[in-house]
Amino acid sequence: MLRRLGKGGDLELISRAYHMVFAHVMGVQGLFFVITGQISLPHIIFGIVLTYLSAIGIAAGAHRLWSHRSYKAKLRLRIMLMIMQTLAGQGSLFYWARDHRLHHKYSETDADPHNISRGIFFTHIGWTMVKEHPQVTEKEKTIDFLDLHKDPVVAFQHKYFRIFDLILYHAMPILIPYYLWLPSLYMCVSVNYLRFVISYNTSSLGNSVAHTWTRKPYQKDIGPADVTWLSLLIVGEGWHNFHHVFPWDYRSTDVGLYVCNLATAFIDLMAKIGWAYDLKTVPDHVIRRRAARTGDGSHPHATLSAEEEGEKEKTQDDDDTNEKDINTNIKTDFNENQMAIDKLDVGDIEPAPWGWGDKDIPREDAQETVVSHGKSE
């Protein structure tokens, strides 16, 4: 979600660090105003609504739609999600999706923009205040972003992001309560920073806490873990082990609880009214097969039936061949650049799939993925 820094980027680093420190100081002041009753109830409700809208904009928009291509959206929905994502103050959609694809492709290596191996503070917030590791800019060349460049909503927001940010992140959330409920302007600014602090820190828990503790039902030898309680805070983004194994599944989990997954509930609602389509879902038998093969045994359905066990053995025999193949079912309009990208050296890092359209998705998983809610004109 950050612009790459070249030579002479020290001033921007200072600006980023200042903004983070200033935002948190002001956020604490805003919290004081709230708990001491100096902020009216309508103003508090307004802030909560904006916080949830921005969370959906990040989770359903920047994350599941643009970073992972787990579903498609009509123009009206893409515009709405862009506006909601801008409310969060987390940078342009292009920067957000670019960094997140890198995070999945080279997770927990020097090519990961918020590499957990550099410590939980770095992963949570420190990475925004230091220059990126050289491997980040190097490995960025191995990922195709043509779909993001081609999306007019992403391109328009990126080109005019400072204007969008000024209006949607700063002016609107401050001036509307100032004129409607007449608190002081300083209070409005403080409460808006409180909204940012809550939004940023809860979403960053997916980078820090969800790469540190608890269960790994689907793949035990990677850092990302499933943290169910975290999903309540970040609208369904806490099942991180599942998500890193199956990043193209629009649900981001196989746990069917809308109360813990408001982002999925939102996408399903948009699909019902025809605004979202081509929703990708990994079938239950594929999930169980993977949990039994590589999980830590904590998945409730990890035990395979005799038929699934035979299927698992066949899959294991074919793994080396399948992992190298490019599945014809996941060709996209930007795979034309993949041959040039494939020639780049990625060193000793074993890439993982970043989402739908990535050639590193296991072939059998891609072939069995269910695509629902076809586009209706």
C-alpha positions as YAML, in Angstrom:
chain: A
units: angstrom
residues:
- id: 1
  name: MET
  ca: [0.00, 0.00, 0.00]
- id: 2
  name: LEU
  ca: [3.07, 2.22, -0.21]
- id: 3
  name: ARG
  ca: [4.95, 3.90, -3.01]
- id: 4
  name: ARG
  ca: [8.41, 2.43, -3.61]
- id: 5
  name: LEU
  ca: [11.24, 4.69, -2.46]
- id: 6
  name: GLY
  ca: [14.26, 5.32, -4.63]
- id: 7
  name: LYS
  ca: [17.19, 7.55, -3.88]
- id: 8
  name: GLY
  ca: [16.31, 10.66, -1.94]
- id: 9
  name: GLY
  ca: [13.35, 9.01, -0.25]
- id: 10
  name: ASP
  ca: [14.38, 10.05, 3.27]
- id: 11
  name: LEU
  ca: [11.89, 12.91, 3.44]
- id: 12
  name: GLU
  ca: [9.02, 10.60, 2.57]
- id: 13
  name: LEU
  ca: [10.14, 8.12, 5.22]
- id: 14
  name: ILE
  ca: [10.13, 10.92, 7.78]
- id: 15
  name: SER
  ca: [6.69, 11.97, 6.56]
- id: 16
  name: ARG
  ca: [5.33, 8.41, 6.89]
- id: 17
  name: ALA
  ca: [6.74, 7.99, 10.39]
- id: 18
  name: TYR
  ca: [5.39, 11.40, 11.43]
- id: 19
  name: HIS
  ca: [1.95, 10.58, 10.09]
- id: 20
  name: MET
  ca: [1.80, 7.25, 11.97]
- id: 21
  name: VAL
  ca: [2.95, 8.78, 15.26]
- id: 22
  name: PHE
  ca: [0.74, 11.86, 14.86]
- id: 23
  name: ALA
  ca: [-2.29, 9.75, 13.92]
- id: 24
  name: HIS
  ca: [-1.92, 7.56, 17.01]
- id: 25
  name: VAL
  ca: [-1.42, 10.54, 19.34]
- id: 26
  name: MET
  ca: [-4.50, 12.23, 17.91]
- id: 27
  name: GLY
  ca: [-6.39, 8.94, 18.04]
- id: 28
  name: VAL
  ca: [-5.73, 8.65, 21.78]
- id: 29
  name: GLN
  ca: [-7.06, 12.20, 22.18]
- id: 30
  name: GLY
  ca: [-10.14, 11.22, 20.18]
- id: 31
  name: LEU
  ca: [-10.68, 8.20, 22.44]
- id: 32
  name: PHE
  ca: [-10.51, 10.50, 25.45]
- id: 33
  name: PHE
  ca: [-13.20, 12.72, 23.96]
- id: 34
  name: VAL
  ca: [-15.42, 9.67, 23.34]
- id: 35
  name: ILE
  ca: [-15.10, 8.02, 26.77]
- id: 36
  name: THR
  ca: [-15.60, 11.33, 28.59]
- id: 37
  name: GLY
  ca: [-18.89, 11.92, 26.80]
- id: 38
  name: GLN
  ca: [-17.77, 14.95, 24.81]
- id: 39
  name: ILE
  ca: [-18.75, 13.34, 21.50]
- id: 40
  name: SER
  ca: [-22.45, 13.01, 20.70]
- id: 41
  name: LEU
  ca: [-24.03, 9.61, 20.04]
- id: 42
  name: PRO
  ca: [-24.85, 10.42, 16.37]
- id: 43
  name: HIS
  ca: [-21.19, 11.38, 15.84]
- id: 44
  name: ILE
  ca: [-20.04, 8.09, 17.39]
- id: 45
  name: ILE
  ca: [-22.47, 6.09, 15.22]
- id: 46
  name: PHE
  ca: [-21.26, 8.00, 12.16]
- id: 47
  name: GLY
  ca: [-17.67, 7.01, 12.98]
- id: 48
  name: ILE
  ca: [-18.59, 3.36, 13.53]
- id: 49
  name: VAL
  ca: [-20.44, 3.22, 10.19]
- id: 50
  name: LEU
  ca: [-17.45, 4.72, 8.37]
- id: 51
  name: THR
  ca: [-15.12, 2.25, 10.10]
- id: 52
  name: TYR
  ca: [-17.17, -0.74, 8.96]
- id: 53
  name: LEU
  ca: [-17.59, 0.66, 5.44]
- id: 54
  name: SER
  ca: [-13.82, 1.09, 5.14]
- id: 55
  name: ALA
  ca: [-13.27, -2.43, 6.53]
- id: 56
  name: ILE
  ca: [-15.55, -3.89, 3.86]
- id: 57
  name: GLY
  ca: [-13.79, -1.75, 1.25]
- id: 58
  name: ILE
  ca: [-10.46, -3.26, 2.29]
- id: 59
  name: ALA
  ca: [-11.61, -6.88, 2.78]
- id: 60
  name: ALA
  ca: [-14.10, -7.32, -0.08]
- id: 61
  name: GLY
  ca: [-12.47, -4.78, -2.40]
- id: 62
  name: ALA
  ca: [-8.72, -4.25, -2.13]
- id: 63
  name: HIS
  ca: [-8.18, -7.74, -0.74]
- id: 64
  name: ARG
  ca: [-10.53, -10.33, -2.23]
- id: 65
  name: LEU
  ca: [-11.45, -8.58, -5.49]
- id: 66
  name: TRP
  ca: [-8.33, -6.74, -6.64]
- id: 67
  name: SER
  ca: [-5.51, -8.57, -4.83]
- id: 68
  name: HIS
  ca: [-6.75, -12.16, -5.29]
- id: 69
  name: ARG
  ca: [-9.31, -11.91, -8.12]
- id: 70
  name: SER
  ca: [-11.54, -14.32, -6.15]
- id: 71
  name: TYR
  ca: [-14.63, -12.87, -7.83]
- id: 72
  name: LYS
  ca: [-15.54, -10.23, -10.40]
- id: 73
  name: ALA
  ca: [-17.57, -7.07, -9.93]
- id: 74
  name: LYS
  ca: [-19.55, -4.82, -12.22]
- id: 75
  name: LEU
  ca: [-18.48, -1.21, -12.61]
- id: 76
  name: ARG
  ca: [-20.99, 0.18, -10.09]
- id: 77
  name: LEU
  ca: [-19.72, -2.19, -7.38]
- id: 78
  name: ARG
  ca: [-16.08, -1.50, -8.19]
- id: 79
  name: ILE
  ca: [-16.71, 2.24, -7.85]
- id: 80
  name: MET
  ca: [-18.50, 1.71, -4.53]
- id: 81
  name: LEU
  ca: [-15.70, -0.50, -3.19]
- id: 82
  name: MET
  ca: [-13.08, 2.01, -4.33]
- id: 83
  name: ILE
  ca: [-14.82, 4.78, -2.36]
- id: 84
  name: MET
  ca: [-15.13, 2.55, 0.71]
- id: 85
  name: GLN
  ca: [-11.47, 1.52, 0.49]
- id: 86
  name: THR
  ca: [-10.34, 5.15, 0.22]
- id: 87
  name: LEU
  ca: [-12.14, 5.88, 3.50]
- id: 88
  name: ALA
  ca: [-9.60, 3.63, 5.27]
- id: 89
  name: GLY
  ca: [-6.59, 5.84, 4.53]
- id: 90
  name: GLN
  ca: [-4.42, 2.85, 3.54]
- id: 91
  name: GLY
  ca: [-3.10, 4.05, 0.19]
- id: 92
  name: SER
  ca: [-4.29, 3.48, -3.37]
- id: 93
  name: LEU
  ca: [-5.86, 0.25, -4.55]
- id: 94
  name: PHE
  ca: [-2.94, -0.40, -6.87]
- id: 95
  name: TYR
  ca: [-0.31, -0.09, -4.13]
- id: 96
  name: TRP
  ca: [-2.44, -2.13, -1.72]
- id: 97
  name: ALA
  ca: [-3.00, -5.00, -4.17]
- id: 98
  name: ARG
  ca: [0.61, -4.93, -5.42]
- id: 99
  name: ASP
  ca: [2.05, -5.27, -1.92]
- id: 100
  name: HIS
  ca: [-0.46, -7.94, -0.97]
- id: 101
  name: ARG
  ca: [0.28, -10.11, -4.00]
- id: 102
  name: LEU
  ca: [3.96, -9.92, -3.08]
- id: 103
  name: HIS
  ca: [3.10, -10.85, 0.50]
- id: 104
  name: HIS
  ca: [1.38, -14.04, -0.68]
- id: 105
  name: LYS
  ca: [3.87, -14.92, -3.40]
- id: 106
  name: TYR
  ca: [6.93, -14.65, -1.16]
- id: 107
  name: SER
  ca: [5.40, -14.81, 2.31]
- id: 108
  name: GLU
  ca: [7.79, -14.48, 5.25]
- id: 109
  name: THR
  ca: [10.87, -13.87, 3.11]
- id: 110
  name: ASP
  ca: [12.80, -10.69, 2.38]
- id: 111
  name: ALA
  ca: [10.57, -10.20, -0.67]
- id: 112
  name: ASP
  ca: [7.52, -9.93, 1.61]
- id: 113
  name: PRO
  ca: [6.85, -6.19, 2.23]
- id: 114
  name: HIS
  ca: [5.78, -6.90, 5.84]
- id: 115
  name: ASN
  ca: [7.92, -9.95, 6.57]
- id: 116
  name: ILE
  ca: [7.04, -11.45, 9.98]
- id: 117
  name: SER
  ca: [10.60, -12.78, 10.25]
- id: 118
  name: ARG
  ca: [11.69, -9.20, 10.95]
- id: 119
  name: GLY
  ca: [9.55, -9.06, 14.08]
- id: 120
  name: ILE
  ca: [5.95, -8.46, 15.01]
- id: 121
  name: PHE
  ca: [6.37, -4.68, 15.32]
- id: 122
  name: PHE
  ca: [7.86, -4.46, 11.85]
- id: 123
  name: THR
  ca: [5.04, -6.56, 10.42]
- id: 124
  name: HIS
  ca: [2.32, -4.62, 12.20]
- id: 125
  name: ILE
  ca: [3.44, -1.05, 11.58]
- id: 126
  name: GLY
  ca: [7.22, -0.68, 11.24]
- id: 127
  name: TRP
  ca: [7.31, -1.65, 7.56]
- id: 128
  name: THR
  ca: [5.42, 1.53, 6.68]
- id: 129
  name: MET
  ca: [8.20, 3.68, 8.18]
- id: 130
  name: VAL
  ca: [11.34, 2.13, 6.65]
- id: 131
  name: LYS
  ca: [12.62, 1.66, 3.12]
- id: 132
  name: GLU
  ca: [11.63, -1.65, 1.57]
- id: 133
  name: HIS
  ca: [14.15, -4.51, 1.33]
- id: 134
  name: PRO
  ca: [15.84, -4.70, -2.11]
- id: 135
  name: GLN
  ca: [14.26, -8.13, -2.63]
- id: 136
  name: VAL
  ca: [10.81, -6.52, -2.53]
- id: 137
  name: THR
  ca: [11.50, -4.37, -5.58]
- id: 138
  name: GLU
  ca: [13.35, -7.21, -7.30]
- id: 139
  name: LYS
  ca: [10.68, -9.88, -6.86]
- id: 140
  name: GLU
  ca: [7.95, -7.39, -7.73]
- id: 141
  name: LYS
  ca: [9.07, -7.87, -11.35]
- id: 142
  name: THR
  ca: [7.97, -11.51, -11.24]
- id: 143
  name: ILE
  ca: [4.29, -10.71, -10.67]
- id: 144
  name: ASP
  ca: [1.88, -9.55, -13.37]
- id: 145
  name: PHE
  ca: [-0.16, -6.47, -12.49]
- id: 146
  name: LEU
  ca: [-1.61, -5.84, -15.94]
- id: 147
  name: ASP
  ca: [-5.15, -6.53, -14.71]
- id: 148
  name: LEU
  ca: [-4.79, -3.70, -12.19]
- id: 149
  name: HIS
  ca: [-3.44, -1.32, -14.83]
- id: 150
  name: LYS
  ca: [-6.33, -2.21, -17.13]
- id: 151
  name: ASP
  ca: [-9.04, -1.62, -14.53]
- id: 152
  name: PRO
  ca: [-10.27, 1.97, -15.08]
- id: 153
  name: VAL
  ca: [-11.44, 2.29, -11.47]
- id: 154
  name: VAL
  ca: [-8.03, 1.30, -10.08]
- id: 155
  name: ALA
  ca: [-6.18, 3.48, -12.60]
- id: 156
  name: PHE
  ca: [-8.38, 6.54, -12.01]
- id: 157
  name: GLN
  ca: [-8.14, 6.32, -8.23]
- id: 158
  name: HIS
  ca: [-4.37, 5.81, -8.40]
- id: 159
  name: LYS
  ca: [-3.87, 8.79, -10.71]
- id: 160
  name: TYR
  ca: [-5.94, 11.14, -8.55]
- id: 161
  name: PHE
  ca: [-5.39, 9.47, -5.21]
- id: 162
  name: ARG
  ca: [-4.32, 12.61, -3.35]
- id: 163
  name: ILE
  ca: [-7.65, 14.24, -4.26]
- id: 164
  name: PHE
  ca: [-9.66, 11.14, -3.31]
- id: 165
  name: ASP
  ca: [-7.70, 10.86, -0.05]
- id: 166
  name: LEU
  ca: [-8.21, 14.53, 0.82]
- id: 167
  name: ILE
  ca: [-11.96, 14.36, 0.25]
- id: 168
  name: LEU
  ca: [-12.90, 10.88, 1.50]
- id: 169
  name: TYR
  ca: [-10.35, 10.24, 4.24]
- id: 170
  name: HIS
  ca: [-9.87, 13.76, 5.60]
- id: 171
  name: ALA
  ca: [-12.51, 16.34, 4.65]
- id: 172
  name: MET
  ca: [-15.77, 14.38, 4.55]
- id: 173
  name: PRO
  ca: [-15.41, 12.45, 7.85]
- id: 174
  name: ILE
  ca: [-14.37, 15.68, 9.62]
- id: 175
  name: LEU
  ca: [-16.68, 18.29, 8.12]
- id: 176
  name: ILE
  ca: [-19.96, 16.31, 8.13]
- id: 177
  name: PRO
  ca: [-20.04, 15.86, 11.95]
- id: 178
  name: TYR
  ca: [-18.64, 19.37, 12.43]
- id: 179
  name: TYR
  ca: [-21.61, 20.94, 10.66]
- id: 180
  name: LEU
  ca: [-24.27, 18.45, 11.79]
- id: 181
  name: TRP
  ca: [-23.51, 18.01, 15.50]
- id: 182
  name: LEU
  ca: [-21.38, 21.11, 16.25]
- id: 183
  name: PRO
  ca: [-18.41, 19.71, 18.16]
- id: 184
  name: SER
  ca: [-15.16, 21.62, 17.89]
- id: 185
  name: LEU
  ca: [-13.12, 21.11, 14.74]
- id: 186
  name: TYR
  ca: [-10.26, 19.74, 16.85]
- id: 187
  name: MET
  ca: [-12.58, 17.08, 18.27]
- id: 188
  name: CYS
  ca: [-13.69, 16.11, 14.77]
- id: 189
  name: VAL
  ca: [-10.08, 15.76, 13.62]
- id: 190
  name: SER
  ca: [-9.20, 13.68, 16.70]
- id: 191
  name: VAL
  ca: [-12.15, 11.33, 16.28]
- id: 192
  name: ASN
  ca: [-11.33, 10.87, 12.59]
- id: 193
  name: TYR
  ca: [-7.79, 9.84, 13.53]
- id: 194
  name: LEU
  ca: [-9.26, 7.48, 16.11]
- id: 195
  name: ARG
  ca: [-11.20, 5.89, 13.26]
- id: 196
  name: PHE
  ca: [-7.97, 5.49, 11.27]
- id: 197
  name: VAL
  ca: [-6.07, 4.04, 14.23]
- id: 198
  name: ILE
  ca: [-8.80, 1.45, 14.84]
- id: 199
  name: SER
  ca: [-9.09, 0.60, 11.14]
- id: 200
  name: TYR
  ca: [-5.34, 0.35, 10.54]
- id: 201
  name: ASN
  ca: [-4.45, -1.63, 13.65]
- id: 202
  name: THR
  ca: [-7.27, -4.14, 13.34]
- id: 203
  name: SER
  ca: [-6.50, -4.84, 9.68]
- id: 204
  name: SER
  ca: [-2.77, -5.09, 10.47]
- id: 205
  name: LEU
  ca: [-3.49, -7.85, 12.98]
- id: 206
  name: GLY
  ca: [-3.89, -10.03, 9.90]
- id: 207
  name: ASN
  ca: [-0.22, -9.43, 9.14]
- id: 208
  name: SER
  ca: [1.09, -9.76, 12.70]
- id: 209
  name: VAL
  ca: [-1.09, -11.88, 15.00]
- id: 210
  name: ALA
  ca: [-2.40, -14.14, 12.20]
- id: 211
  name: HIS
  ca: [1.21, -14.96, 11.24]
- id: 212
  name: THR
  ca: [2.21, -15.84, 14.79]
- id: 213
  name: TRP
  ca: [-0.22, -17.95, 16.81]
- id: 214
  name: THR
  ca: [-2.82, -20.75, 16.89]
- id: 215
  name: ARG
  ca: [-4.03, -23.46, 14.53]
- id: 216
  name: LYS
  ca: [-2.80, -24.42, 11.07]
- id: 217
  name: PRO
  ca: [-5.47, -26.85, 9.84]
- id: 218
  name: TYR
  ca: [-4.58, -26.74, 6.14]
- id: 219
  name: GLN
  ca: [-0.79, -26.38, 5.97]
- id: 220
  name: LYS
  ca: [1.30, -26.74, 9.09]
- id: 221
  name: ASP
  ca: [4.68, -25.73, 7.64]
- id: 222
  name: ILE
  ca: [3.80, -22.10, 6.88]
- id: 223
  name: GLY
  ca: [3.52, -19.15, 9.25]
- id: 224
  name: PRO
  ca: [-0.07, -17.98, 8.64]
- id: 225
  name: ALA
  ca: [-2.56, -19.40, 11.16]
- id: 226
  name: ASP
  ca: [-6.32, -19.46, 11.69]
- id: 227
  name: VAL
  ca: [-7.45, -17.04, 14.42]
- id: 228
  name: THR
  ca: [-11.25, -17.21, 14.63]
- id: 229
  name: TRP
  ca: [-11.71, -14.40, 17.17]
- id: 230
  name: LEU
  ca: [-9.70, -12.10, 14.91]
- id: 231
  name: SER
  ca: [-12.29, -12.48, 12.17]
- id: 232
  name: LEU
  ca: [-14.81, -10.72, 14.38]
- id: 233
  name: LEU
  ca: [-12.56, -7.65, 14.38]
- id: 234
  name: ILE
  ca: [-11.57, -7.66, 10.73]
- id: 235
  name: VAL
  ca: [-14.84, -8.73, 9.06]
- id: 236
  name: GLY
  ca: [-13.73, -12.27, 8.19]
- id: 237
  name: GLU
  ca: [-9.99, -12.00, 7.55]
- id: 238
  name: GLY
  ca: [-8.77, -14.04, 10.51]
- id: 239
  name: TRP
  ca: [-8.64, -17.51, 8.92]
- id: 240
  name: HIS
  ca: [-5.18, -16.84, 7.55]
- id: 241
  name: ASN
  ca: [-3.96, -20.41, 7.18]
- id: 242
  name: PHE
  ca: [-6.89, -21.24, 4.91]
- id: 243
  name: HIS
  ca: [-6.44, -17.99, 3.04]
- id: 244
  name: HIS
  ca: [-2.76, -18.53, 2.24]
- id: 245
  name: VAL
  ca: [-3.46, -22.07, 1.02]
- id: 246
  name: PHE
  ca: [-6.53, -21.08, -1.04]
- id: 247
  name: PRO
  ca: [-6.20, -17.32, -1.70]
- id: 248
  name: TRP
  ca: [-8.58, -17.48, -4.69]
- id: 249
  name: ASP
  ca: [-11.57, -18.62, -2.56]
- id: 250
  name: TYR
  ca: [-13.81, -15.56, -2.19]
- id: 251
  name: ARG
  ca: [-14.99, -16.70, 1.28]
- id: 252
  name: SER
  ca: [-11.46, -16.70, 2.71]
- id: 253
  name: THR
  ca: [-12.51, -19.66, 4.89]
- id: 254
  name: ASP
  ca: [-14.63, -22.80, 4.92]
- id: 255
  name: VAL
  ca: [-16.30, -21.73, 8.18]
- id: 256
  name: GLY
  ca: [-19.80, -20.65, 7.23]
- id: 257
  name: LEU
  ca: [-20.45, -17.96, 9.84]
- id: 258
  name: TYR
  ca: [-21.63, -14.63, 8.46]
- id: 259
  name: VAL
  ca: [-21.35, -13.06, 11.91]
- id: 260
  name: CYS
  ca: [-17.58, -13.64, 11.74]
- id: 261
  name: ASN
  ca: [-17.30, -12.94, 8.03]
- id: 262
  name: LEU
  ca: [-19.13, -9.76, 7.07]
- id: 263
  name: ALA
  ca: [-17.02, -9.43, 3.91]
- id: 264
  name: THR
  ca: [-18.37, -12.75, 2.58]
- id: 265
  name: ALA
  ca: [-21.91, -11.74, 3.55]
- id: 266
  name: PHE
  ca: [-21.43, -8.50, 1.59]
- id: 267
  name: ILE
  ca: [-20.11, -10.32, -1.49]
- id: 268
  name: ASP
  ca: [-22.96, -12.83, -1.36]
- id: 269
  name: LEU
  ca: [-25.47, -9.97, -1.17]
- id: 270
  name: MET
  ca: [-23.86, -8.27, -4.15]
- id: 271
  name: ALA
  ca: [-24.00, -11.57, -6.07]
- id: 272
  name: LYS
  ca: [-27.72, -11.91, -5.33]
- id: 273
  name: ILE
  ca: [-28.44, -8.50, -6.86]
- id: 274
  name: GLY
  ca: [-26.15, -9.21, -9.81]
- id: 275
  name: TRP
  ca: [-23.36, -6.76, -8.99]
- id: 276
  name: ALA
  ca: [-20.78, -9.50, -8.17]
- id: 277
  name: TYR
  ca: [-20.25, -12.58, -10.31]
- id: 278
  name: ASP
  ca: [-17.84, -15.47, -11.03]
- id: 279
  name: LEU
  ca: [-17.37, -16.22, -7.33]
- id: 280
  name: LYS
  ca: [-14.60, -18.81, -6.86]
- id: 281
  name: THR
  ca: [-15.07, -21.47, -4.18]
- id: 282
  name: VAL
  ca: [-12.80, -24.39, -3.30]
- id: 283
  name: PRO
  ca: [-14.99, -27.52, -2.82]
- id: 284
  name: ASP
  ca: [-15.15, -29.21, 0.58]
- id: 285
  name: HIS
  ca: [-13.50, -32.43, -0.62]
- id: 286
  name: VAL
  ca: [-10.48, -30.48, -1.92]
- id: 287
  name: ILE
  ca: [-10.20, -28.66, 1.41]
- id: 288
  name: ARG
  ca: [-10.44, -31.91, 3.39]
- id: 289
  name: ARG
  ca: [-7.88, -33.55, 1.12]
- id: 290
  name: ARG
  ca: [-5.44, -30.72, 1.68]
- id: 291
  name: ALA
  ca: [-6.07, -30.63, 5.45]
- id: 292
  name: ALA
  ca: [-5.37, -34.36, 5.71]
- id: 293
  name: ARG
  ca: [-2.24, -34.15, 3.60]
- id: 294
  name: THR
  ca: [-0.49, -31.06, 4.98]
- id: 295
  name: GLY
  ca: [-2.50, -29.77, 7.97]
- id: 296
  name: ASP
  ca: [-1.75, -30.02, 11.68]
- id: 297
  name: GLY
  ca: [-4.72, -32.32, 12.32]
- id: 298
  name: SER
  ca: [-6.93, -29.65, 13.90]
- id: 299
  name: HIS
  ca: [-9.43, -29.53, 11.00]
- id: 300
  name: PRO
  ca: [-12.66, -31.27, 12.09]
- id: 301
  name: HIS
  ca: [-12.91, -33.18, 8.81]
- id: 302
  name: ALA
  ca: [-9.24, -33.95, 8.28]
- id: 303
  name: THR
  ca: [-9.78, -37.72, 8.45]
- id: 304
  name: LEU
  ca: [-10.22, -39.00, 4.92]
- id: 305
  name: SER
  ca: [-12.59, -41.66, 3.73]
- id: 306
  name: ALA
  ca: [-11.13, -44.64, 1.91]
- id: 307
  name: GLU
  ca: [-12.09, -43.12, -1.42]
- id: 308
  name: GLU
  ca: [-10.50, -39.78, -0.53]
- id: 309
  name: GLU
  ca: [-7.39, -41.54, 0.74]
- id: 310
  name: GLY
  ca: [-6.89, -43.13, -2.67]
- id: 311
  name: GLU
  ca: [-7.43, -39.77, -4.30]
- id: 312
  name: LYS
  ca: [-4.87, -38.24, -1.93]
- id: 313
  name: GLU
  ca: [-2.23, -40.82, -2.88]
- id: 314
  name: LYS
  ca: [-2.82, -40.19, -6.57]
- id: 315
  name: THR
  ca: [-2.49, -36.46, -5.99]
- id: 316
  name: GLN
  ca: [0.79, -36.94, -4.12]
- id: 317
  name: ASP
  ca: [2.20, -39.00, -7.01]
- id: 318
  name: ASP
  ca: [1.29, -36.27, -9.49]
- id: 319
  name: ASP
  ca: [2.28, -33.26, -7.39]
- id: 320
  name: ASP
  ca: [5.66, -32.59, -9.03]
- id: 321
  name: THR
  ca: [4.14, -32.63, -12.51]
- id: 322
  name: ASN
  ca: [0.99, -30.70, -11.66]
- id: 323
  name: GLU
  ca: [2.75, -27.90, -9.81]
- id: 324
  name: LYS
  ca: [4.79, -27.07, -12.92]
- id: 325
  name: ASP
  ca: [1.85, -26.99, -15.32]
- id: 326
  name: ILE
  ca: [-0.11, -23.89, -16.23]
- id: 327
  name: ASN
  ca: [-3.76, -24.74, -15.94]
- id: 328
  name: THR
  ca: [-5.66, -23.73, -19.05]
- id: 329
  name: ASN
  ca: [-8.74, -23.08, -16.92]
- id: 330
  name: ILE
  ca: [-7.11, -20.10, -15.20]
- id: 331
  name: LYS
  ca: [-5.76, -18.24, -18.21]
- id: 332
  name: THR
  ca: [-6.54, -14.56, -18.03]
- id: 333
  name: ASP
  ca: [-6.24, -11.57, -20.28]
- id: 334
  name: PHE
  ca: [-2.87, -10.75, -18.75]
- id: 335
  name: ASN
  ca: [-1.18, -14.17, -19.00]
- id: 336
  name: GLU
  ca: [0.41, -12.91, -22.21]
- id: 337
  name: ASN
  ca: [3.10, -11.31, -20.05]
- id: 338
  name: GLN
  ca: [3.85, -14.50, -18.13]
- id: 339
  name: MET
  ca: [6.51, -15.86, -20.50]
- id: 340
  name: ALA
  ca: [8.69, -12.83, -19.98]
- id: 341
  name: ILE
  ca: [8.09, -12.94, -16.24]
- id: 342
  name: ASP
  ca: [8.97, -16.64, -16.08]
- id: 343
  name: LYS
  ca: [12.47, -15.86, -17.37]
- id: 344
  name: LEU
  ca: [13.24, -13.75, -14.29]
- id: 345
  name: ASP
  ca: [15.33, -15.32, -11.55]
- id: 346
  name: VAL
  ca: [13.46, -15.69, -8.26]
- id: 347
  name: GLY
  ca: [16.47, -17.13, -6.45]
- id: 348
  name: ASP
  ca: [15.96, -19.81, -3.80]
- id: 349
  name: ILE
  ca: [12.49, -18.60, -2.80]
- id: 350
  name: GLU
  ca: [9.67, -21.04, -3.54]
- id: 351
  name: PRO
  ca: [6.77, -18.91, -4.79]
- id: 352
  name: ALA
  ca: [3.21, -19.53, -3.60]
- id: 353
  name: PRO
  ca: [0.06, -18.58, -5.52]
- id: 354
  name: TRP
  ca: [-1.20, -15.03, -4.94]
- id: 355
  name: GLY
  ca: [-4.69, -15.68, -6.33]
- id: 356
  name: TRP
  ca: [-6.80, -16.64, -9.33]
- id: 357
  name: GLY
  ca: [-4.82, -16.43, -12.56]
- id: 358
  name: ASP
  ca: [-1.47, -17.27, -10.93]
- id: 359
  name: LYS
  ca: [0.32, -20.15, -12.63]
- id: 360
  name: ASP
  ca: [1.47, -21.51, -9.24]
- id: 361
  name: ILE
  ca: [-2.02, -22.61, -8.22]
- id: 362
  name: PRO
  ca: [-1.88, -26.43, -8.03]
- id: 363
  name: ARG
  ca: [-3.48, -27.70, -11.21]
- id: 364
  name: GLU
  ca: [-5.92, -30.09, -9.54]
- id: 365
  name: ASP
  ca: [-7.10, -27.37, -7.14]
- id: 366
  name: ALA
  ca: [-7.78, -24.97, -10.00]
- id: 367
  name: GLN
  ca: [-9.60, -27.59, -12.04]
- id: 368
  name: GLU
  ca: [-11.93, -28.46, -9.16]
- id: 369
  name: THR
  ca: [-12.64, -24.88, -8.11]
- id: 370
  name: VAL
  ca: [-16.31, -24.00, -8.47]
- id: 371
  name: VAL
  ca: [-17.20, -20.71, -10.19]
- id: 372
  name: SER
  ca: [-20.72, -19.57, -9.36]
- id: 373
  name: HIS
  ca: [-23.05, -16.66, -10.15]
- id: 374
  name: GLY
  ca: [-22.22, -16.12, -13.80]
- id: 375
  name: LYS
  ca: [-22.48, -12.58, -15.12]
- id: 376
  name: SER
  ca: [-25.98, -11.51, -16.07]
- id: 377
  name: GLU
  ca: [-26.41, -8.60, -18.39]
...
